[in-house]
Amino acid sequence: MQINFAKMSGAGNDFIVIDTMQQPVNLTEPQILSLCTRRTGIGADGLILVESSETLDFSMRYYNADGKPGSMCGNGGRCAAYFAYTTGISGKTASFQANGDHYNAWITDIECVKLKMTVPDDFRSNFYANGFSCHFVNTGSPHTIIYTEELDTFNVENAGSAIRNNSTLFPEGTNVNFLEVTGPDTLSVRTFERGVEAETLACGTGAVAAALMSYKLEKVSSTSIRVTVRSGDTLHVDFSDDMKEVFLSGPAKVVYTGTVNV
Ligand SMILES: N[C@@H](CCC[C@H](N)C(=O)O)C(=O)O
């Protein structure tokens, strides 16, 4: 089977995006894993199917790099909206469905997308996991938060993998974010992603979790936070004081388009 795809990057979180409205696609878990594997496949943190929707512009189905269905991907949602805009599926404003939720996105500039997130839930603060003081929030995906003062040299792979696989505390697993507070409205974040099982260069729902938790814990004092991610890009998280309105903005681009044999 030949599949047309776009390789996209959302602040360094990279995705294979496939329009299933143009071509019928039925990929198995091993096929998605193989496509997402670096060096031997296209290589990506996840794969996104842009599917038809009866009521909205499109529906987004997200798979992690391990080939398994993922929870909400903030950068993936921003990339899907930019893909839909560049292919004419939607205009500068897009509405789509993902994981049973309704999302709105706006193309705010060339290769810049703002996404309205769902209302966060399941806030948990101050518990210990694998020797680390942790916090947790679900922003569409489950996120553990750990503060450090030495983010650049921190061993994200070791600590991230241990906490991600702590099945006593996280039966469904968790993404793990390591944060350094760099100012009253700025954070630096590195994320170990569930389903990639490695550090990625950015995580959208992770950046949102980092900003909201840091505001709740009074580690930042603004409701407009700039989050520097591992790629060096900046994600913006803006939210209302009650956290019922939450927006994630940042870069999203098509790196190349191609055809792959599966
Ligand atoms: N990179 C994503 C999060 C993707 C989902 C996640 N890995 C999971 O299923 O836990 C983002 O930008 O939010």
PDBQT file of the ligand as one rigid body, heavy atoms in Angstrom, charges set to zero:
ROOT
HETATM    1  N1  LIG A 301       3.459  15.022  22.676  1.00  0.00    +0.000 N 
HETATM    2  C1  LIG A 301       2.138  15.166  23.080  1.00  0.00    +0.000 C 
HETATM    3  C2  LIG A 301       1.578  14.191  24.067  1.00  0.00    +0.000 C 
HETATM    4  C3  LIG A 301       1.303  12.874  23.343  1.00  0.00    +0.000 C 
HETATM    5  C4  LIG A 301       0.525  11.855  24.118  1.00  0.00    +0.000 C 
HETATM    6  C5  LIG A 301       1.368  11.118  25.070  1.00  0.00    +0.000 C 
HETATM    7  N2  LIG A 301       2.645  10.687  24.678  1.00  0.00    +0.000 N 
HETATM    8  C6  LIG A 301       0.574   9.980  25.727  1.00  0.00    +0.000 C 
HETATM    9  O1  LIG A 301      -0.212   9.225  25.105  1.00  0.00    +0.000 OA
HETATM   10  O2  LIG A 301       0.732   9.877  26.917  1.00  0.00    +0.000 OA
HETATM   11  C7  LIG A 301       1.748  16.611  23.301  1.00  0.00    +0.000 C 
HETATM   12  O3  LIG A 301       2.287  17.484  22.592  1.00  0.00    +0.000 OA
HETATM   13  O4  LIG A 301       0.856  16.892  24.085  1.00  0.00    +0.000 OA
ENDROOT
TORSDOF 0
